[in-house]
Amino acid sequence: MDMSTKYLGLDLKNPLVAAASPLSREVSSVRQLEDAGVGAVVIHSLFQEQIEHEDAAHDHFMQLGTESFAEALSYFPAQADYRRGPEQHLDHLTAVTKAVGIPVIASLNCTSTGGWTEYAKKMQDAGADALELNIYSIATDPTIDAAAIEHRYVEILRGVKRTVRLPVSVKLTPYFSSFANFAKRLDDEGADGLVLFNRFHQPDIDLDALEVVPQVVLSAPHEMRMPLRWIAILDPLVKASLAATTGVYTSLDVLKLLMAGADATQLCAALLRDGVCTTARILDEMGTWMADHEYESVQQLQGIMNQRSCPDPAAFERGQYMKALNAYA
Ligand SMILES: Cc1cc2nc3c(=O)[nH]c(=O)nc-3n(C[C@H](O)[C@H](O)[C@H](O)COP(=O)(O)O)c2cc1C
């Protein structure tokens, strides 16, 4: 069975990519991911704030800054709480790229443009095969409109694309009013890939301590329906590679996403919950399913269920919604 796929211009032996997660913190665990069979690995993110903390001039500016800026700074982990500073992150990236034979995708997690983009070039020099930009910010300022927010994303992409010759993907949230328009815009701006979708971590409240508590809740399997829908809609519209992330747990999830048009599927919670050996099981089950249904390669089934032949995807979506409500007994 030919499981190979092309993602961000890279040849992957199969479409299972280990998403950015704590599993890439150690070289040994990335080796385990490779041994378990993943086609590529995304290294956990280096955060814009980590880079900016490191900058002494910036620190000085912070001390002189406004009260609210100083307070905002206290929301972030102290530099010592990160396992590695930016330079150690780069050393780790270099060690990983030397240790494994699969493509290694570095990740920068950011909210705005700035001097941190030079780290994109440093990641390239560290041997990364591609770069994933996770733009993670919640729009809370009522004076900033949607157009300005989209413009900021585009500016970040442009800044990074100017800095590196590596393929660059953008990991996005689904929370844009006109998602197809925005995805096409990033595609036109030269995004080599779109990673759909980033999950916002929803904080909880500790009633006794009266504190907001950050908490990781792993995705539920049904959450893969959101990337499934959007990949099917976008596949005929964009040149960029499409990767699914969120709720990918089983071989059937992967097959559905590939049929919708995904070039790769990223696994995080499945690996954390079920162990890295789940990769081999998924690949094995995919092979069996494909043989039973007379497919010889992943490429043969990629995109066969996208919405290319659907003249009005919005009407289709509304029809499905009405049918689902009517069918509920
Ligand atoms: C503990 C944990 C750490 C994560 N770290 C990162 C990260 O460093 N950078 C990033 O872009 N995404 C990170 N993610 C998000 C995952 O890469 C993935 O996109 C998300 O969990 C949805 O996929 P899943 O349903 O397979 O978990 C993290 C997720 C978890 C649960």
The ligand as an SDF file (V2000), in Angstrom:
LIG
                    3D

 31 33  0  0  0  0  0  0  0  0999 V2000
   -0.2890   19.5430   26.1910 C   0  0  0  0  0  0  0  0  0  0  0  0
   -0.3720   20.1920   24.8250 C   0  0  0  0  0  0  0  0  0  0  0  0
    0.6700   20.9760   24.3560 C   0  0  0  0  0  0  0  0  0  0  0  0
    0.5770   21.5930   23.1070 C   0  0  0  0  0  0  0  0  0  0  0  0
    1.6160   22.3720   22.6530 N   0  0  0  0  0  0  0  0  0  0  0  0
    1.4910   22.9990   21.4640 C   0  0  0  0  0  0  0  0  0  0  0  0
    2.5380   23.8380   20.9840 C   0  0  0  0  0  0  0  0  0  0  0  0
    3.5890   23.9760   21.5880 O   0  0  0  0  0  0  0  0  0  0  0  0
    2.3320   24.4870   19.8030 N   0  0  0  0  0  0  0  0  0  0  0  0
    1.1870   24.3290   19.0640 C   0  0  0  0  0  0  0  0  0  0  0  0
    1.0750   24.8950   17.9910 O   0  0  0  0  0  0  0  0  0  0  0  0
    0.2020   23.5210   19.4860 N   0  0  0  0  0  0  0  0  0  0  0  0
    0.3280   22.8700   20.6590 C   0  0  0  0  0  0  0  0  0  0  0  0
   -0.6820   22.0650   21.0820 N   0  0  0  0  0  0  0  0  0  0  0  0
   -1.8690   21.8780   20.2180 C   0  0  0  0  0  0  0  0  0  0  0  0
   -1.7640   20.5610   19.4180 C   0  0  0  0  0  0  0  0  0  0  0  0
   -0.6490   20.5990   18.5340 O   0  0  0  0  0  0  0  0  0  0  0  0
   -3.0330   20.2820   18.6070 C   0  0  0  0  0  0  0  0  0  0  0  0
   -3.1560   21.2210   17.5600 O   0  0  0  0  0  0  0  0  0  0  0  0
   -4.3020   20.3370   19.4590 C   0  0  0  0  0  0  0  0  0  0  0  0
   -4.1040   19.6650   20.6910 O   0  0  0  0  0  0  0  0  0  0  0  0
   -5.4750   19.6820   18.7340 C   0  0  0  0  0  0  0  0  0  0  0  0
   -5.1690   18.3860   18.3280 O   0  0  0  0  0  0  0  0  0  0  0  0
   -5.6010   17.0680   19.1480 P   0  0  0  0  0  0  0  0  0  0  0  0
   -7.0750   17.0240   19.1690 O   0  0  0  0  0  0  0  0  0  0  0  0
   -4.9820   15.9360   18.3730 O   0  0  0  0  0  0  0  0  0  0  0  0
   -5.0310   17.1970   20.5280 O   0  0  0  0  0  0  0  0  0  0  0  0
   -0.5960   21.4070   22.3120 C   0  0  0  0  0  0  0  0  0  0  0  0
   -1.6270   20.6100   22.7960 C   0  0  0  0  0  0  0  0  0  0  0  0
   -1.5270   19.9880   24.0310 C   0  0  0  0  0  0  0  0  0  0  0  0
   -2.6680   19.1250   24.4880 C   0  0  0  0  0  0  0  0  0  0  0  0
  1  2  1  0
  2  3  1  0
  2 30  2  0
  3  4  2  0
  4  5  1  0
  4 28  1  0
  5  6  2  0
  6  7  1  0
  6 13  1  0
  7  8  2  0
  7  9  1  0
  9 10  1  0
 10 11  2  0
 10 12  1  0
 12 13  2  0
 13 14  1  0
 14 15  1  0
 14 28  1  0
 15 16  1  0
 16 17  1  0
 16 18  1  0
 18 19  1  0
 18 20  1  0
 20 21  1  0
 20 22  1  0
 22 23  1  0
 23 24  1  0
 24 25  2  0
 24 26  1  0
 24 27  1  0
 28 29  2  0
 29 30  1  0
 30 31  1  0
M  END
$$$$
